[in-house]
Amino acid sequence: MKQLMMIGFGAMASEVYTHLPHDLELKWVVVPESSIADVQAKLSDSVHVISDVNQCVGTPDYVIEVAGQAAVKEHAKKVLEKGWTIGLISVGTLADSEFLAELKETAQQHEAHLHLLAGAIAGIDGIAAAKEGGLDKVVYKGCKSPNSWRGSYAEQLVNLDEVTEATVFYRGTAREAALKFPANANVAATIALAGMGMDETTVELTVDPSISKNKHTIVAEGRFGQMTIELMGVPLASNPKTSTLAALSVIRACRNSVGTIQI
């Protein structure tokens, strides 16, 4: 039986925990000190709830992060320093180029591995494969309802109360988008890191009062040809701000960590 460490235990983590492969046991959960008692009450005594990776007694076969960017900054380097493999769902953290370089160097020094999970978007395998032959253009288009953009930088660029039709309010690089729109950061950053890079990938954001789901579109061109990938994302029932597909991508990563055949 292989053992798993999970960083974070919110709505996404609960979904992942419910669907873990039968041959992968959750053994450690890392959460803030103030949350330990509440999280421990939701889990069996065989799961050790801790506040720091360095408190772990033992060696997990796989570590997954499902806690957000602050947790990545706090814990990811410590995991890599131990030579462990970690899968990140909060890929937007890596828009910080200095932090990305620091993690890469740490992983190389300790023969550790950093897995960037696909999250809320499809087609990352195709983008990564196309990169090997050369990419000429990659554009990510994100489209949400006015309510979904409230509380974000979008409010400074467009009047969400007066929008009557689909309106593009932002065009820029994936790096800039990841920093200005944290809720879209993971998708934009993952596409960029799989393909042309943070500063060469274009992001286009749209508000559309006629839709209720989050629409993701990737357009890519290169030596391979052309591709357009479109996805209408449904939020997780237990947390409307979390993508169901993102949670499922973490479950897939867990399954691959124990599987003899990986797709």
C-alpha positions, 0 to 999 in steps of 0.5 A: 500500500502506497502512502499519500501526503495531502497539503490542504483539506478543503472542498477539493481535497475532500472530493479527492479523498473520497475517490482515492485509488484503493491502493493509495492510503492518505497518511498525512495532511498538512494544514495551518495550525489553527485548522488541525483539530477541525480537520483531524475530526473529519479523518480517522486516527490513522491520518496524521494532521500536521502543520509543517512538512518537516513534522512528517515521520515517514516518507510519502510515495506521493504528495499533492497540493490542493490548498492554494498559492500561499501553501505552495510558497510555504511547503513546496520547496520543503517537499522537494528538499526531501527528494519527494515528488509533489503534484501542484494544482495551484500552478499559477504560483509559478507565474513568479519566475524567481520562485519557479527557478528556485523550485526547479533548482531545488528539485534538481539538487535533491533528485525530486520531481514537480508535477504540474497538474492539468487542473480545470483545462483539457488539452495540455497533453496536446500542447506539450506534445506540439511544443516538441515540434515548435509552436507559433501561437498559443492563445487562452480565452476565458469567458465567465458571467458577470457575477463570476468576475465580481471581486476581481481586477475585471471590475476596473476594466469593465462595468459588469452591471451594464454588460449586455453582450459578450465583451472582451475586457482584457488581452495580455500575456499569461504572466500578467494575467496570472498575476492580475487575475488569480482565479484564472491564474492556474489555467493560464499558467498551466497552458503557458508552461506546457507550451510557449512560456509565460510571456509568449502565451496570449490570454484573452478574457471575456464577460458574457451575461448569457452564460452560467458556466466557465468557458475555456478555449485554447487556440494553438498553431505550430508545425503540428498543424492547428488545434482549438480546444473548448471546455464548459466547466461545471463547478464543484457542488461543494464549492462553486469557486472550484472546478470539478475537472480540477478536482478530477485531475488531482484524482487522476494524478493520484491514480497514476502515482500507483498505476502500472499503466499511465495515460 
